Each structure stands twice: as C-alpha cells, then as structure tokens.
Amino acid sequence: MFEILTLRTALERLAIELGVPVRFPDRLKDAQEALAEMEHCADAEDRGSLVQAGYRFHASLIALAGHRRLEEAYASVQQQLLLCMARNLYAREHFYEDLHEHVGRHRTLLELVEAGDPAAVLAELAVHGERSFSDLQSNAGSRSARDL
C-alpha cells in the first residue's frame, strides 16, 4: 500500500505541476463529470461505483498535464490504485467522514484546480488520500503506514 500510494502521489504531483493552471479548459470536463458521478454514488450509498468514479476523477487530474506517458504510467497501476482507493474509502468512512464528506474533499480539490493555483492543489493532495493510513497508524498505535 505504501509503495502504491507514494507512487500515486508522485504521479499526481507531476500532473499538477505540468497541468495547473489549466490551459485547456475542456480538460476539466472529465473531472467535473466524475465528481458528479461521485455525488450520485454517495447519494445511493454505492461504494463500489464511488471508488470507480474516484479513480476516474484522479485519472482526469493526471490528464490535465497532457502527458501521454504519465497517463499510461497511471493507468498501468489502475487495479492497484482501485484497491488502495477502496481501502481508503473504508478507513475514512469508519474513522473520519461520511460518503458526502468524502466527495466534498474531491470537490474542494477540483475547485482549487479550477482556481489555477498549483501550490494550493499540491497542499490539498498532500492530505487527500495517503494520509488516511498514516493517521490510522496514529490511532492504532503500533502499525506503520508500510504495514497497511
């Protein structure tokens, strides 16, 4: 999990550094549609589809960079990312937030992307997903992020 999540962080960081501010507004359409789907899934309490839509949302952030090899690298670990996102959703829902708050974090992220401030987006990404497991570590006491 640790390796997958830190790889995701590095890929998303590069995408934000290259793609924000967004020079081609049509690239935001996929993120906006994925967020709308996430909201629908939260309303329906459909966690499996919420994870799929969450992956689509994050893949759309990767696409902002307009960097084919970066998109291919992200897609190459899709199944592993889906597993991590599912575990993240489970942990967050049981310890931190409900499904609508989960979607709200993504809405905030998209708003920051749309505002065009890469530093703000990167700061939000730093606490977005990977930290769930390190926070759980603090709550659990003895487990490390590498063990989760």
N, CA, C and O atoms as a GROMACS GRO file, in nm:
protein
  592
    1MET      N    1   0.083  -0.119   0.000
    1MET     CA    2   0.000   0.000   0.000
    1MET      C    3   0.087   0.125   0.000
    1MET      O    4   0.062   0.220  -0.074
    2PHE      N    5   0.188   0.124   0.084
    2PHE     CA    6   0.275   0.240   0.093
    2PHE      C    7   0.337   0.274  -0.042
    2PHE      O    8   0.338   0.390  -0.082
    3GLU      N    9   0.387   0.174  -0.112
    3GLU     CA   10   0.450   0.198  -0.241
    3GLU      C   11   0.350   0.249  -0.345
    3GLU      O   12   0.380   0.340  -0.422
    4ILE      N   13   0.232   0.191  -0.347
    4ILE     CA   14   0.131   0.233  -0.443
    4ILE      C   15   0.087   0.376  -0.415
    4ILE      O   16   0.077   0.458  -0.507
    5LEU      N   17   0.062   0.407  -0.290
    5LEU     CA   18   0.016   0.542  -0.254
    5LEU      C   19   0.122   0.648  -0.278
    5LEU      O   20   0.090   0.758  -0.322
    6THR      N   21   0.248   0.616  -0.249
    6THR     CA   22   0.352   0.715  -0.274
    6THR      C   23   0.377   0.731  -0.424
    6THR      O   24   0.411   0.841  -0.469
    7LEU      N   25   0.361   0.625  -0.501
    7LEU     CA   26   0.371   0.637  -0.647
    7LEU      C   27   0.258   0.724  -0.700
    7LEU      O   28   0.280   0.812  -0.783
    8ARG      N   29   0.138   0.700  -0.651
    8ARG     CA   30   0.023   0.783  -0.692
    8ARG      C   31   0.050   0.929  -0.661
    8ARG      O   32   0.023   1.016  -0.744
    9THR      N   33   0.102   0.957  -0.542
    9THR     CA   34   0.132   1.094  -0.502
    9THR      C   35   0.232   1.158  -0.598
    9THR      O   36   0.215   1.272  -0.640
   10ALA      N   37   0.336   1.085  -0.634
   10ALA     CA   38   0.438   1.138  -0.724
   10ALA      C   39   0.380   1.166  -0.863
   10ALA      O   40   0.410   1.269  -0.923
   11LEU      N   41   0.299   1.074  -0.914
   11LEU     CA   42   0.239   1.093  -1.046
   11LEU      C   43   0.142   1.211  -1.046
   11LEU      O   44   0.142   1.291  -1.139
   12GLU      N   45   0.060   1.220  -0.943
   12GLU     CA   46  -0.036   1.331  -0.935
   12GLU      C   47   0.037   1.464  -0.917
   12GLU      O   48  -0.004   1.565  -0.973
   13ARG      N   49   0.144   1.464  -0.841
   13ARG     CA   50   0.223   1.586  -0.822
   13ARG      C   51   0.275   1.635  -0.956
   13ARG      O   52   0.263   1.753  -0.989
   14LEU      N   53   0.334   1.545  -1.034
   14LEU     CA   54   0.386   1.582  -1.164
   14LEU      C   55   0.275   1.636  -1.254
   14LEU      O   56   0.293   1.736  -1.324
   15ALA      N   57   0.160   1.570  -1.252
   15ALA     CA   58   0.048   1.614  -1.335
   15ALA      C   59   0.003   1.754  -1.298
   15ALA      O   60  -0.027   1.835  -1.385
   16ILE      N   61  -0.002   1.784  -1.169
   16ILE     CA   62  -0.045   1.917  -1.124
   16ILE      C   63   0.061   2.020  -1.161
   16ILE      O   64   0.028   2.130  -1.206
   17GLU      N   65   0.188   1.986  -1.142
   17GLU     CA   66   0.294   2.080  -1.177
   17GLU      C   67   0.292   2.114  -1.325
   17GLU      O   68   0.320   2.228  -1.363
   18LEU      N   69   0.258   2.016  -1.410
   18LEU     CA   70   0.254   2.038  -1.554
   18LEU      C   71   0.121   2.094  -1.604
   18LEU      O   72   0.117   2.163  -1.706
   19GLY      N   73   0.012   2.065  -1.533
   19GLY     CA   74  -0.121   2.094  -1.586
   19GLY      C   75  -0.200   2.205  -1.521
   19GLY      O   76  -0.308   2.239  -1.569
   20VAL      N   77  -0.150   2.262  -1.411
   20VAL     CA   78  -0.222   2.369  -1.341
   20VAL      C   79  -0.132   2.491  -1.336
   20VAL      O   80  -0.017   2.480  -1.292
   21PRO      N   81  -0.180   2.608  -1.378
   21PRO     CA   82  -0.316   2.634  -1.420
   21PRO      C   83  -0.352   2.562  -1.549
   21PRO      O   84  -0.266   2.537  -1.635
   22VAL      N   85  -0.479   2.530  -1.561
   22VAL     CA   86  -0.529   2.454  -1.676
   22VAL      C   87  -0.535   2.546  -1.797
   22VAL      O   88  -0.606   2.647  -1.798
   23ARG      N   89  -0.458   2.509  -1.899
   23ARG     CA   90  -0.453   2.591  -2.020
   23ARG      C   91  -0.561   2.553  -2.121
   23ARG      O   92  -0.593   2.631  -2.211
   24PHE      N   93  -0.616   2.435  -2.106
   24PHE     CA   94  -0.721   2.388  -2.195
   24PHE      C   95  -0.842   2.350  -2.110
   24PHE      O   96  -0.850   2.236  -2.063
   25PRO      N   97  -0.936   2.442  -2.090
   25PRO     CA   98  -1.049   2.420  -2.000
   25PRO      C   99  -1.131   2.294  -2.032
   25PRO      O  100  -1.194   2.238  -1.943
   26ASP      N  101  -1.131   2.250  -2.157
   26ASP     CA  102  -1.207   2.129  -2.192
   26ASP      C  103  -1.152   2.006  -2.120
   26ASP      O  104  -1.222   1.906  -2.106
   27ARG      N  105  -1.027   2.013  -2.073
   27ARG     CA  106  -0.969   1.901  -1.998
   27ARG      C  107  -1.034   1.885  -1.861
   27ARG      O  108  -1.020   1.780  -1.798
   28LEU      N  109  -1.104   1.986  -1.814
   28LEU     CA  110  -1.171   1.978  -1.684
   28LEU      C  111  -1.302   1.900  -1.690
   28LEU      O  112  -1.355   1.858  -1.587
   29LYS      N  113  -1.354   1.881  -1.810
   29LYS     CA  114  -1.486   1.819  -1.825
   29LYS      C  115  -1.491   1.680  -1.761
   29LYS      O  116  -1.587   1.648  -1.691
   30ASP      N  117  -1.389   1.597  -1.783
   30ASP     CA  118  -1.389   1.463  -1.725
   30ASP      C  119  -1.390   1.467  -1.572
   30ASP      O  120  -1.458   1.387  -1.508
   31ALA      N  121  -1.314   1.559  -1.515
   31ALA     CA  122  -1.312   1.572  -1.369
   31ALA      C  123  -1.448   1.615  -1.317
   31ALA      O  124  -1.496   1.562  -1.216
   32GLN      N  125  -1.510   1.709  -1.384
   32GLN     CA  126  -1.641   1.757  -1.343
   32GLN      C  127  -1.746   1.646  -1.353
   32GLN      O  128  -1.830   1.631  -1.264
   33GLU      N  129  -1.740   1.568  -1.461
   33GLU     CA  130  -1.835   1.457  -1.477
   33GLU      C  131  -1.810   1.348  -1.374
   33GLU      O  132  -1.905   1.291  -1.319
   34ALA      N  133  -1.683   1.318  -1.346
   34ALA     CA  134  -1.652   1.216  -1.246
   34ALA      C  135  -1.699   1.261  -1.108
   34ALA      O  136  -1.750   1.179  -1.030
   35LEU      N  137  -1.684   1.388  -1.076
   35LEU     CA  138  -1.730   1.441  -0.948
   35LEU      C  139  -1.882   1.429  -0.937
   35LEU      O  140  -1.934   1.392  -0.832
   36ALA      N  141  -1.953   1.461  -1.044
   36ALA     CA  142  -2.099   1.447  -1.044
   36ALA      C  143  -2.138   1.301  -1.021
   36ALA      O  144  -2.233   1.272  -0.948
   37GLU      N  145  -2.065   1.211  -1.083
   37GLU     CA  146  -2.093   1.067  -1.063
   37GLU      C  147  -2.063   1.027  -0.919
   37GLU      O  148  -2.137   0.947  -0.861
   38MET      N  149  -1.958   1.079  -0.862
   38MET     CA  150  -1.926   1.050  -0.722
   38MET      C  151  -2.039   1.097  -0.630
   38MET      O  152  -2.076   1.026  -0.536
   39GLU      N  153  -2.093   1.215  -0.658
   39GLU     CA  154  -2.204   1.266  -0.577
   39GLU      C  155  -2.326   1.174  -0.588
   39GLU      O  156  -2.392   1.147  -0.488
   40HIS      N  157  -2.355   1.128  -0.708
   40HIS     CA  158  -2.466   1.035  -0.729
   40HIS      C  159  -2.442   0.905  -0.652
   40HIS      O  160  -2.533   0.853  -0.588
   41CYS      N  161  -2.320   0.854  -0.658
   41CYS     CA  162  -2.287   0.730  -0.587
   41CYS      C  163  -2.298   0.746  -0.436
   41CYS      O  164  -2.344   0.655  -0.367
   42ALA      N  165  -2.257   0.861  -0.385
   42ALA     CA  166  -2.268   0.886  -0.240
   42ALA      C  167  -2.415   0.890  -0.199
   42ALA      O  168  -2.452   0.835  -0.095
   43ASP      N  169  -2.498   0.955  -0.280
   43ASP     CA  170  -2.642   0.959  -0.252
   43ASP      C  171  -2.701   0.819  -0.248
   43ASP      O  172  -2.786   0.789  -0.164
   44ALA      N  173  -2.656   0.733  -0.340
   44ALA     CA  174  -2.707   0.596  -0.350
   44ALA      C  175  -2.636   0.500  -0.255
   44ALA      O  176  -2.671   0.382  -0.248
   45GLU      N  177  -2.535   0.549  -0.182
   45GLU     CA  178  -2.452   0.466  -0.095
   45GLU      C  179  -2.392   0.348  -0.170
   45GLU      O  180  -2.381   0.237  -0.117
   46ASP      N  181  -2.352   0.374  -0.294
   46ASP     CA  182  -2.291   0.273  -0.381
   46ASP      C  183  -2.139   0.291  -0.374
   46ASP      O  184  -2.080   0.362  -0.455
   47ARG      N  185  -2.079   0.224  -0.278
   47ARG     CA  186  -1.937   0.242  -0.251
   47ARG      C  187  -1.848   0.190  -0.363
   47ARG      O  188  -1.745   0.252  -0.394
   48GLY      N  189  -1.885   0.079  -0.425
   48GLY     CA  190  -1.805   0.025  -0.534
   48GLY      C  191  -1.798   0.120  -0.652
   48GLY      O  192  -1.690   0.144  -0.707
   49SER      N  193  -1.911   0.175  -0.690
   49SER     CA  194  -1.914   0.270  -0.801
   49SER      C  195  -1.848   0.402  -0.760
   49SER      O  196  -1.790   0.472  -0.844
   50LEU      N  197  -1.856   0.436  -0.634
   50LEU     CA  198  -1.791   0.557  -0.585
   50LEU      C  199  -1.639   0.545  -0.600
   50LEU      O  200  -1.572   0.641  -0.640
   51VAL      N  201  -1.585   0.429  -0.571
   51VAL     CA  202  -1.441   0.408  -0.588
   51VAL      C  203  -1.404   0.418  -0.736
   51VAL      O  204  -1.303   0.480  -0.770
   52GLN      N  205  -1.485   0.358  -0.823
   52GLN     CA  206  -1.458   0.365  -0.967
   52GLN      C  207  -1.461   0.511  -1.016
   52GLN      O  208  -1.374   0.554  -1.091
   53ALA      N  209  -1.561   0.586  -0.972
   53ALA     CA  210  -1.571   0.726  -1.011
   53ALA      C  211  -1.456   0.807  -0.952
   53ALA      O  212  -1.408   0.901  -1.015
   54GLY      N  213  -1.413   0.771  -0.833
   54GLY     CA  214  -1.298   0.838  -0.771
   54GLY      C  215  -1.171   0.815  -0.852
   54GLY      O  216  -1.091   0.907  -0.870
   55TYR      N  217  -1.154   0.693  -0.900
   55TYR     CA  218  -1.038   0.666  -0.986
   55TYR      C  219  -1.047   0.752  -1.113
   55TYR      O  220  -0.949   0.813  -1.155
   56ARG      N  221  -1.166   0.757  -1.172
   56ARG     CA  222  -1.185   0.838  -1.293
   56ARG      C  223  -1.152   0.985  -1.264
   56ARG      O  224  -1.090   1.052  -1.346
   57PHE      N  225  -1.194   1.033  -1.149
   57PHE     CA  226  -1.165   1.171  -1.109
   57PHE      C  227  -1.014   1.194  -1.105
   57PHE      O  228  -0.963   1.290  -1.163
   58HIS      N  229  -0.943   1.105  -1.036
   58HIS     CA  230  -0.798   1.122  -1.022
   58HIS      C  231  -0.727   1.103  -1.156
   58HIS      O  232  -0.629   1.172  -1.184
   59ALA      N  233  -0.774   1.011  -1.238
   59ALA     CA  234  -0.716   0.994  -1.371
   59ALA      C  235  -0.736   1.120  -1.454
   59ALA      O  236  -0.652   1.154  -1.537
   60SER      N  237  -0.847   1.189  -1.434
   60SER     CA  238  -0.871   1.314  -1.507
   60SER      C  239  -0.776   1.424  -1.462
   60SER      O  240  -0.741   1.512  -1.540
   61LEU      N  241  -0.733   1.420  -1.336
   61LEU     CA  242  -0.632   1.515  -1.290
   61LEU      C  243  -0.498   1.487  -1.358
   61LEU      O  244  -0.426   1.579  -1.396
   62ILE      N  245  -0.468   1.360  -1.373
   62ILE     CA  246  -0.346   1.321  -1.444
   62ILE      C  247  -0.351   1.373  -1.587
   62ILE      O  248  -0.250   1.422  -1.639
   63ALA      N  249  -0.467   1.364  -1.650
   63ALA     CA  250  -0.482   1.405  -1.790
   63ALA      C  251  -0.465   1.556  -1.809
   63ALA      O  252  -0.441   1.601  -1.921
   64LEU      N  253  -0.476   1.633  -1.703
   64LEU     CA  254  -0.459   1.779  -1.716
   64LEU      C  255  -0.322   1.815  -1.772
   64LEU      O  256  -0.306   1.919  -1.836
   65ALA      N  257  -0.225   1.730  -1.746
   65ALA     CA  258  -0.089   1.760  -1.789
   65ALA      C  259  -0.071   1.747  -1.940
   65ALA      O  260   0.022   1.804  -1.996
   66GLY      N  261  -0.159   1.671  -2.006
   66GLY     CA  262  -0.142   1.649  -2.149
   66GLY      C  263  -0.015   1.572  -2.178
   66GLY      O  264   0.054   1.599  -2.277
   67HIS      N  265   0.016   1.476  -2.093
   67HIS     CA  266   0.142   1.400  -2.097
   67HIS      C  267   0.108   1.251  -2.111
   67HIS      O  268   0.075   1.184  -2.013
   68ARG      N  269   0.116   1.201  -2.234
   68ARG     CA  270   0.070   1.065  -2.263
   68ARG      C  271   0.140   0.960  -2.176
   68ARG      O  272   0.073   0.870  -2.124
   69ARG      N  273   0.269   0.968  -2.160
   69ARG     CA  274   0.340   0.866  -2.082
   69ARG      C  275   0.302   0.870  -1.934
   69ARG      O  276   0.299   0.767  -1.867
   70LEU      N  277   0.274   0.987  -1.884
   70LEU     CA  278   0.228   0.999  -1.747
   70LEU      C  279   0.092   0.931  -1.732
   70LEU      O  280   0.068   0.859  -1.635
   71GLU      N  281   0.002   0.955  -1.827
   71GLU     CA  282  -0.128   0.890  -1.825
   71GLU      C  283  -0.113   0.737  -1.834
   71GLU      O  284  -0.183   0.664  -1.764
   72GLU      N  285  -0.023   0.690  -1.917
   72GLU     CA  286  -0.001   0.546  -1.931
   72GLU      C  287   0.056   0.487  -1.802
   72GLU      O  288   0.017   0.376  -1.763
   73ALA      N  289   0.147   0.558  -1.736
   73ALA     CA  290   0.202   0.510  -1.610
   73ALA      C  291   0.093   0.499  -1.504
   73ALA      O  292   0.088   0.401  -1.430
   74TYR      N  293   0.006   0.599  -1.498
   74TYR     CA  294  -0.105   0.597  -1.401
   74TYR      C  295  -0.200   0.480  -1.432
   74TYR      O  296  -0.241   0.408  -1.342
   75ALA      N  297  -0.233   0.464  -1.558
   75ALA     CA  298  -0.324   0.357  -1.598
   75ALA      C  299  -0.263   0.219  -1.573
   75ALA      O  300  -0.336   0.123  -1.549
   76SER      N  301  -0.132   0.210  -1.577
   76SER     CA  302  -0.067   0.078  -1.559
   76SER      C  303  -0.084   0.024  -1.417
   76SER      O  304  -0.068  -0.096  -1.394
   77VAL      N  305  -0.115   0.111  -1.323
   77VAL     CA  306  -0.136   0.066  -1.184
   77VAL      C  307  -0.281   0.085  -1.142
   77VAL      O  308  -0.311   0.094  -1.023
   78GLN      N  309  -0.372   0.090  -1.239
   78GLN     CA  310  -0.513   0.116  -1.212
   78GLN      C  311  -0.570   0.019  -1.108
   78GLN      O  312  -0.631   0.062  -1.011
   79GLN      N  313  -0.552  -0.110  -1.128
   79GLN     CA  314  -0.612  -0.207  -1.036
   79GLN      C  315  -0.557  -0.192  -0.895
   79GLN      O  316  -0.630  -0.205  -0.797
   80GLN      N  317  -0.429  -0.165  -0.885
   80GLN     CA  318  -0.370  -0.145  -0.753
   80GLN      C  319  -0.423  -0.017  -0.688
   80GLN      O  320  -0.448  -0.013  -0.568
   81LEU      N  321  -0.439   0.087  -0.769
   81LEU     CA  322  -0.495   0.212  -0.717
   81LEU      C  323  -0.639   0.193  -0.671
   81LEU      O  324  -0.679   0.247  -0.568
   82LEU      N  325  -0.716   0.118  -0.748
   82LEU     CA  326  -0.855   0.091  -0.708
   82LEU      C  327  -0.861   0.022  -0.573
   82LEU      O  328  -0.944   0.054  -0.489
   83LEU      N  329  -0.771  -0.075  -0.552
   83LEU     CA  330  -0.765  -0.144  -0.423
   83LEU      C  331  -0.734  -0.045  -0.311
   83LEU      O  332  -0.799  -0.046  -0.207
   84CYS      N  333  -0.635   0.040  -0.334
   84CYS     CA  334  -0.598   0.139  -0.232
   84CYS      C  335  -0.711   0.239  -0.207
   84CYS      O  336  -0.738   0.277  -0.093
   85MET      N  337  -0.777   0.280  -0.315
   85MET     CA  338  -0.887   0.376  -0.300
   85MET      C  339  -1.003   0.313  -0.223
   85MET      O  340  -1.070   0.380  -0.144
   86ALA      N  341  -1.027   0.185  -0.247
   86ALA     CA  342  -1.133   0.116  -0.172
   86ALA      C  343  -1.098   0.107  -0.024
   86ALA      O  344  -1.183   0.130   0.062
   87ARG      N  345  -0.973   0.076   0.006
   87ARG     CA  346  -0.930   0.069   0.146
   87ARG      C  347  -0.935   0.208   0.210
   87ARG      O  348  -0.972   0.222   0.326
   88ASN      N  349  -0.897   0.310   0.132
   88ASN     CA  350  -0.901   0.447   0.181
   88ASN      C  351  -1.045   0.488   0.214
   88ASN      O  352  -1.072   0.546   0.320
   89LEU      N  353  -1.137   0.457   0.124
   89LEU     CA  354  -1.278   0.490   0.147
   89LEU      C  355  -1.328   0.421   0.274
   89LEU      O  356  -1.394   0.482   0.357
   90TYR      N  357  -1.296   0.293   0.287
   90TYR     CA  358  -1.337   0.218   0.406
   90TYR      C  359  -1.283   0.284   0.533
   90TYR      O  360  -1.357   0.306   0.629
   91ALA      N  361  -1.152   0.315   0.534
   91ALA     CA  362  -1.090   0.375   0.652
   91ALA      C  363  -1.151   0.512   0.683
   91ALA      O  364  -1.184   0.541   0.797
   92ARG      N  365  -1.164   0.594   0.581
   92ARG     CA  366  -1.219   0.728   0.603
   92ARG      C  367  -1.363   0.723   0.652
   92ARG      O  368  -1.401   0.798   0.741
   93GLU      N  369  -1.442   0.633   0.594
   93GLU     CA  370  -1.582   0.625   0.634
   93GLU      C  371  -1.595   0.575   0.778
   93GLU      O  372  -1.685   0.619   0.850
   94HIS      N  373  -1.508   0.486   0.819
   94HIS     CA  374  -1.518   0.430   0.954
   94HIS      C  375  -1.454   0.517   1.062
   94HIS      O  376  -1.487   0.504   1.180
   95PHE      N  377  -1.363   0.607   1.022
   95PHE     CA  378  -1.292   0.684   1.123
   95PHE      C  379  -1.304   0.835   1.109
   95PHE      O  380  -1.284   0.906   1.207
   96TYR      N  381  -1.335   0.886   0.989
   96TYR     CA  382  -1.323   1.030   0.970
   96TYR      C  383  -1.443   1.100   0.909
   96TYR      O  384  -1.477   1.210   0.951
   97GLU      N  385  -1.508   1.040   0.811
   97GLU     CA  386  -1.604   1.115   0.732
   97GLU      C  387  -1.710   1.024   0.672
   97GLU      O  388  -1.689   0.903   0.657
   98ASP      N  389  -1.823   1.084   0.638
   98ASP     CA  390  -1.924   1.006   0.566
   98ASP      C  391  -1.899   1.016   0.415
   98ASP      O  392  -1.807   1.085   0.372
   99LEU      N  393  -1.981   0.949   0.337
   99LEU     CA  394  -1.960   0.945   0.192
   99LEU      C  395  -1.969   1.084   0.129
   99LEU      O  396  -1.894   1.114   0.035
  100HIS      N  397  -2.058   1.168   0.179
  100HIS     CA  398  -2.071   1.303   0.122
  100HIS      C  399  -1.951   1.391   0.157
  100HIS      O  400  -1.910   1.474   0.076
  101GLU      N  401  -1.896   1.373   0.274
  101GLU     CA  402  -1.773   1.446   0.309
  101GLU      C  403  -1.657   1.398   0.221
  101GLU      O  404  -1.571   1.477   0.182
  102HIS      N  405  -1.655   1.269   0.192
  102HIS     CA  406  -1.554   1.212   0.102
  102HIS      C  407  -1.561   1.282  -0.034
  102HIS      O  408  -1.458   1.323  -0.090
  103VAL      N  409  -1.680   1.294  -0.087
  103VAL     CA  410  -1.699   1.362  -0.215
  103VAL      C  411  -1.662   1.510  -0.201
  103VAL      O  412  -1.604   1.568  -0.293
  104GLY      N  413  -1.694   1.569  -0.089
  104GLY     CA  414  -1.662   1.710  -0.065
  104GLY      C  415  -1.513   1.739  -0.073
  104GLY      O  416  -1.473   1.845  -0.121
  105ARG      N  417  -1.430   1.645  -0.026
  105ARG     CA  418  -1.285   1.664  -0.038
  105ARG      C  419  -1.245   1.672  -0.185
  105ARG      O  420  -1.157   1.749  -0.222
  106HIS      N  421  -1.309   1.590  -0.268
  106HIS     CA  422  -1.280   1.592  -0.411
  106HIS      C  423  -1.331   1.722  -0.475
  106HIS      O  424  -1.267   1.776  -0.565
  107ARG      N  425  -1.445   1.769  -0.430
  107ARG     CA  426  -1.499   1.895  -0.480
  107ARG      C  427  -1.401   2.008  -0.449
  107ARG      O  428  -1.373   2.092  -0.534
  108THR      N  429  -1.350   2.010  -0.327
  108THR     CA  430  -1.252   2.111  -0.288
  108THR      C  431  -1.129   2.103  -0.378
  108THR      O  432  -1.077   2.205  -0.423
  109LEU      N  433  -1.083   1.983  -0.403
  109LEU     CA  434  -0.966   1.963  -0.488
  109LEU      C  435  -0.992   2.018  -0.629
  109LEU      O  436  -0.907   2.087  -0.685
  110LEU      N  437  -1.108   1.988  -0.684
  110LEU     CA  438  -1.142   2.037  -0.818
  110LEU      C  439  -1.153   2.190  -0.819
  110LEU      O  440  -1.109   2.254  -0.914
  111GLU      N  441  -1.210   2.247  -0.716
  111GLU     CA  442  -1.221   2.393  -0.708
  111GLU      C  443  -1.084   2.458  -0.707
  111GLU      O  444  -1.064   2.563  -0.769
  112LEU      N  445  -0.989   2.397  -0.637
  112LEU     CA  446  -0.853   2.450  -0.634
  112LEU      C  447  -0.786   2.438  -0.771
  112LEU      O  448  -0.714   2.528  -0.814
  113VAL      N  449  -0.811   2.326  -0.839
  113VAL     CA  450  -0.758   2.309  -0.975
  113VAL      C  451  -0.816   2.418  -1.065
  113VAL      O  452  -0.742   2.482  -1.140
  114GLU      N  453  -0.946   2.437  -1.058
  114GLU     CA  454  -1.013   2.538  -1.141
  114GLU      C  455  -0.963   2.679  -1.111
  114GLU      O  456  -0.959   2.764  -1.200
  115ALA      N  457  -0.927   2.705  -0.986
  115ALA     CA  458  -0.875   2.837  -0.947
  115ALA      C  459  -0.735   2.861  -1.003
  115ALA      O  460  -0.690   2.975  -1.015
  116GLY      N  461  -0.665   2.751  -1.038
  116GLY     CA  462  -0.536   2.765  -1.105
  116GLY      C  463  -0.414   2.783  -1.018
  116GLY      O  464  -0.310   2.827  -1.068
  117ASP      N  465  -0.423   2.749  -0.891
  117ASP     CA  466  -0.309   2.765  -0.801
  117ASP      C  467  -0.246   2.629  -0.774
  117ASP      O  468  -0.296   2.554  -0.689
  118PRO      N  469  -0.137   2.594  -0.843
  118PRO     CA  470  -0.079   2.462  -0.825
  118PRO      C  471  -0.031   2.435  -0.682
  118PRO      O  472  -0.041   2.322  -0.635
  119ALA      N  473   0.020   2.536  -0.614
  119ALA     CA  474   0.066   2.516  -0.476
  119ALA      C  475  -0.050   2.475  -0.385
  119ALA      O  476  -0.035   2.388  -0.299
  120ALA      N  477  -0.166   2.538  -0.403
  120ALA     CA  478  -0.284   2.505  -0.321
  120ALA      C  479  -0.332   2.364  -0.354
  120ALA      O  480  -0.371   2.289  -0.264
  121VAL      N  481  -0.329   2.327  -0.481
  121VAL     CA  482  -0.371   2.192  -0.520
  121VAL      C  483  -0.277   2.090  -0.458
  121VAL      O  484  -0.322   1.990  -0.403
  122LEU      N  485  -0.147   2.113  -0.466
  122LEU     CA  486  -0.049   2.020  -0.411
  122LEU      C  487  -0.064   2.007  -0.259
  122LEU      O  488  -0.047   1.899  -0.203
  123ALA      N  489  -0.094   2.118  -0.193
  123ALA     CA  490  -0.115   2.114  -0.048
  123ALA      C  491  -0.237   2.029  -0.014
  123ALA      O  492  -0.234   1.952   0.082
  124GLU      N  493  -0.343   2.043  -0.092
  124GLU     CA  494  -0.463   1.963  -0.068
  124GLU      C  495  -0.437   1.816  -0.099
  124GLU      O  496  -0.482   1.728  -0.025
  125LEU      N  497  -0.364   1.789  -0.205
  125LEU     CA  498  -0.331   1.649  -0.238
  125LEU      C  499  -0.248   1.584  -0.128
  125LEU      O  500  -0.261   1.464  -0.104
  126ALA      N  501  -0.164   1.663  -0.062
  126ALA     CA  502  -0.078   1.608   0.044
  126ALA      C  503  -0.158   1.550   0.160
  126ALA      O  504  -0.108   1.463   0.231
  127VAL      N  505  -0.279   1.597   0.179
  127VAL     CA  506  -0.362   1.546   0.289
  127VAL      C  507  -0.483   1.468   0.237
  127VAL      O  508  -0.570   1.429   0.314
  128HIS      N  509  -0.487   1.445   0.106
  128HIS     CA  510  -0.607   1.392   0.043
  128HIS      C  511  -0.630   1.243   0.067
  128HIS      O  512  -0.739   1.206   0.111
  129GLY      N  513  -0.535   1.159   0.041
  129GLY     CA  514  -0.560   1.016   0.050
  129GLY      C  515  -0.458   0.940   0.129
  129GLY      O  516  -0.492   0.864   0.220
  130GLU      N  517  -0.333   0.959   0.096
  130GLU     CA  518  -0.225   0.883   0.158
  130GLU      C  519  -0.223   0.901   0.309
  130GLU      O  520  -0.192   0.808   0.383
  131ARG      N  521  -0.257   1.020   0.355
  131ARG     CA  522  -0.252   1.049   0.497
  131ARG      C  523  -0.354   0.966   0.576
  131ARG      O  524  -0.336   0.947   0.697
  132SER      N  525  -0.459   0.916   0.511
  132SER     CA  526  -0.557   0.834   0.582
  132SER      C  527  -0.490   0.720   0.656
  132SER      O  528  -0.526   0.688   0.769
  133PHE      N  529  -0.392   0.661   0.591
  133PHE     CA  530  -0.328   0.544   0.650
  133PHE      C  531  -0.229   0.584   0.758
  133PHE      O  532  -0.215   0.512   0.857
  134SER      N  533  -0.158   0.695   0.740
  134SER     CA  534  -0.068   0.738   0.845
  134SER      C  535  -0.147   0.788   0.966
  134SER      O  536  -0.102   0.770   1.080
  135ASP      N  537  -0.264   0.850   0.943
  135ASP     CA  538  -0.349   0.891   1.054
  135ASP      C  539  -0.403   0.770   1.129
  135ASP      O  540  -0.410   0.769   1.252
  136LEU      N  541  -0.440   0.667   1.053
  136LEU     CA  542  -0.487   0.544   1.117
  136LEU      C  543  -0.376   0.484   1.202
  136LEU      O  544  -0.403   0.430   1.310
  137GLN      N  545  -0.254   0.494   1.155
  137GLN     CA  546  -0.141   0.442   1.229
  137GLN      C  547  -0.136   0.507   1.366
  137GLN      O  548  -0.113   0.440   1.467
  138SER      N  549  -0.157   0.640   1.370
  138SER     CA  550  -0.155   0.709   1.497
  138SER      C  551  -0.267   0.658   1.588
  138SER      O  552  -0.248   0.642   1.708
  139ASN      N  553  -0.384   0.633   1.528
  139ASN     CA  554  -0.497   0.584   1.608
  139ASN      C  555  -0.476   0.441   1.653
  139ASN      O  556  -0.516   0.404   1.764
  140ALA      N  557  -0.412   0.359   1.569
  140ALA     CA  558  -0.393   0.219   1.602
  140ALA      C  559  -0.276   0.199   1.696
  140ALA      O  560  -0.271   0.101   1.770
  141GLY      N  561  -0.181   0.292   1.694
  141GLY     CA  562  -0.071   0.282   1.786
  141GLY      C  563   0.052   0.215   1.730
  141GLY      O  564   0.156   0.280   1.719
  142SER      N  565   0.045   0.089   1.694
  142SER     CA  566   0.167   0.017   1.663
  142SER      C  567   0.191  -0.012   1.518
  142SER      O  568   0.302  -0.050   1.481
  143ARG      N  569   0.090   0.004   1.432
  143ARG     CA  570   0.107  -0.029   1.291
  143ARG      C  571   0.166   0.088   1.216
  143ARG      O  572   0.135   0.204   1.246
  144SER      N  573   0.252   0.060   1.120
  144SER     CA  574   0.308   0.167   1.037
  144SER      C  575   0.233   0.176   0.906
  144SER      O  576   0.160   0.083   0.870
  145ALA      N  577   0.250   0.286   0.834
  145ALA     CA  578   0.186   0.304   0.705
  145ALA      C  579   0.231   0.195   0.608
  145ALA      O  580   0.155   0.156   0.520
  146ARG      N  581   0.352   0.145   0.625
  146ARG     CA  582   0.402   0.039   0.537
  146ARG      C  583   0.328  -0.095   0.562
  146ARG      O  584   0.322  -0.180   0.474
  147ASP      N  585   0.273  -0.111   0.682
  147ASP     CA  586   0.202  -0.235   0.715
  147ASP      C  587   0.060  -0.237   0.664
  147ASP      O  588   0.000  -0.344   0.654
  148LEU      N  589   0.002  -0.120   0.631
  148LEU     CA  590  -0.138  -0.114   0.594
  148LEU      C  591  -0.159  -0.141   0.453
  148LEU      O  592  -0.273  -0.139   0.406
   0.00000   0.00000   0.00000
